[in-house]
Amino acid sequence: MPVRVVLAEDGVLLREGLAGLLDRFGFAVVAAVGDADALVAAVGEHRPDLVVTDIRMPPGYTDEGLRAAVRLRRDHPGLAVVALSQYVARSYAADLLNSDGGRRVGYLLKDRIADIEDFVEALRHIVAGGTVIDPHVVRQLLHRRRDPLAQLSARELQVLGLIAEGHSNAAIARRLVVSEAAIGKHVGNILAKLDLPPTDDTNRRVLAVLAYLRRTEP
């Protein structure tokens, strides 16, 4: 029987490409969705063998997919889960990797997909009960950088600097001549890279600004 997969990726082109790739290698994609809520619903409906999910998902584009993966591992023991990301999101990563005894779980950077055979073999190994963690993820989880802003791109630092000056997302978009949605994605990346998961008690934008100001102090 083919491995039944629920795929979660907000980018339509990548989602369709992954679905086609998995189908070509004998997996059965029973659902392909674009946000974390739809992922949770699809798993409840289809009871798949494997979930492959992006970490950044709407609406916040921070770690919604990762938090959903942790929840699914708790609610569906034995479910194999692979988290994909363009960078290492420390928040909730340990919870995912520690869930269900660390079996049937993977945390891979999206660059890994470029080697198709390696990626497919990793998925099969995870479904069979193994664990696959990208070496870069391991290094990042074991060694936190002294400068938390070192992970930010030049554009993300520029956006954070404008946030520190008190500009809204709309104002930043006008200044940089980009869409407000693009700024929203940059802000989501900043908060995720600074390891600032959503909470009810703190304003993450304020914490991000404080990190920026500490770095720029004379």
N, C-alpha and C positions, 0 to 999 in steps of 0.2 A: 504494500500500500504506500502511495506517495505521502511524504510529510506534508501535513496541512498547515498553511502559514497565514497569519494575519500580518499585513504590512502597513506600517504607519509612517508617512512622510508627507510633509506639507507641500513640497515642490512637486508639481504635477509631472514634469518631465522625468525627474529622478524616480518618482514613484512608479510611473509606467515602465521605465527602463528596468528597474529592479524586478517588477512583476514579470516582465518578459524574460529576464535572465533566469529567475527562479523556475519559471515554467519550462524553459529550455533544458534545465538540468534535473527535471523530474519532480520538482516540488509542486504542490497544488496550492495556489494562492486563493484562499476562500474569501478574502476581503482585503481591499486596499483603501485606506482612509487617510484623511489629511489633518486630523487633530486628535488630542489626547482623549477627549470624551468619546469620540467615535471609536477610538481604539478599544477603550474599556467595554463599550457596548458590543463591538464586533466579537471580542473574545467571549463575552457572555453568551452571545448567540451561536457562534460557530464552534466553540471549544476546540481550538486548534492545538497542534503539537508544538508550534513555534511562533513566537512573535518577533518580528524584526522592526524596530522602531527608531526613528530619529529622536535625539534628545530635545532639540528645540522645536516646540510646536506652538500653534496659535492658542490663546491670544497674546501671550506675553513673550513668546520666542526666547524663553530662558531654559528651563529644565522640565517643562510640562511632560514631555515624553518619558523622561527618566523617572519622575515621580509616579507616573502611570504604570511604568514597568515594575517599580517596587510594590505598588498596590496589587498588581496582577499576580506577582509572585506570592504575595501573602494570601490572596483570595483563591488562587488556583495552584495548589501544591503540585509540583512536577512539571509545570509549564516551562518550556525552554524559552529564554528571552535573550535577544541580542540587541544591545544599544549601539547605535551608530552616531558619530559626531564628527564635526570638523576640528574640534579641540576637546580638551579634557575639562569636564564639569565636575568639580570635586563634590559639590553638594549632592547628597543622596547616592553618590557612586559607591561608597562603602556599604550602604544599606543594600544596594542591588547585589553587589558581589558577595555579601555575606548571607544573602537570603537562601533558604532551602539548602543550607550546608555548602553553598558555593558550587553546587552542581547545576548542569544545564544552563549556564549563563555565559554571556560574552559581552565584552566592551571593546568595540573596534573603532578606529578612526576611519573616516570615509575613504581615505587614500588606499585603505586595504582592498576596497572593492575593485581598484584598478587591476589587481591580479585576480582574475575571475576564478581560476581553478583553486587558488589558495583560499579565497573567500568562501566558495562553495564547500570546500573541505572543512573549513572552520565551522560552518553551519551544521554539517553532518556530525562533526565531532561533538558539538554542543548538544544536539538532539539526542545523541547516544549517551549523554550523561557527563560529558567533559566540560571543561572551562577554558575559554580562550580570551586572553586579555592582551591588547596591543602593548608592546614593550614601552612605547612612549607614555601610555596611560599609567603603567606601573611606575615609571620614573616620576611622573607628575604627582601621583598620589603619595609616593614615599618622600618626596623632597619638595616642600612648598617653597616657592621663590621668595627671597627676601623682599623684593620689590613687587607688590601685587599688580602694579600697572605694567610690568614688563611684558605681560601677555597681550596687551592691547595693541591693535594696529594703529598706524598713524592717524587714520580717519577716526577711529574710536577715541583716541586721545583728544583729537580736535573737538569731537562732540562732547566729551566729558568736560573739557575746558569751558565750553559754552554753557553747559548745564551749571557749572560752578559759578558762572557769571549771572545765573538766574534766568536764563532763557528757557522758554517752553519748547516742546518738540516742534510745534508749528513755526515758532520764530527761528529755530535752528535750521529747519528745512528751507525757509525763505533765504536765510543768510548763505547757506551752502548750495542753494539752487538745486535741491533734490526734493523728492516727495516726502511727505510726513511719514508715510509707511516705511520708507527707507530709514529714516531717523529712528522710528520705533524699533526696527530690527537692530540698528546699531546699539541703542540703549539696552535692548535685551541681551545682546552679546556682552556688553560691558558688565551688566549685573551678574551674568552667569560666570564670566571669567574672573570677577572679583569675589566669587563664591558667596554671593548675597542671595540666598533662597528667600522666597516669599514668607513673610511673617506678619502677624497682626500687630506687633508691638513696635516695629521699627520702620522708618522710611528709608527704603533702599537707595533712593536717589541721594538722600542726605549722606548716607554712609559712603557711597561712591565718591561724592564730592569731598568728604573728609579725607579719603585715601588720596585723592588728587592733590589736595592742599598740603597734606603731609609731605608728599613727594616734591612739591614745588617750593617748600619753605627754603629761605636763604640759609 
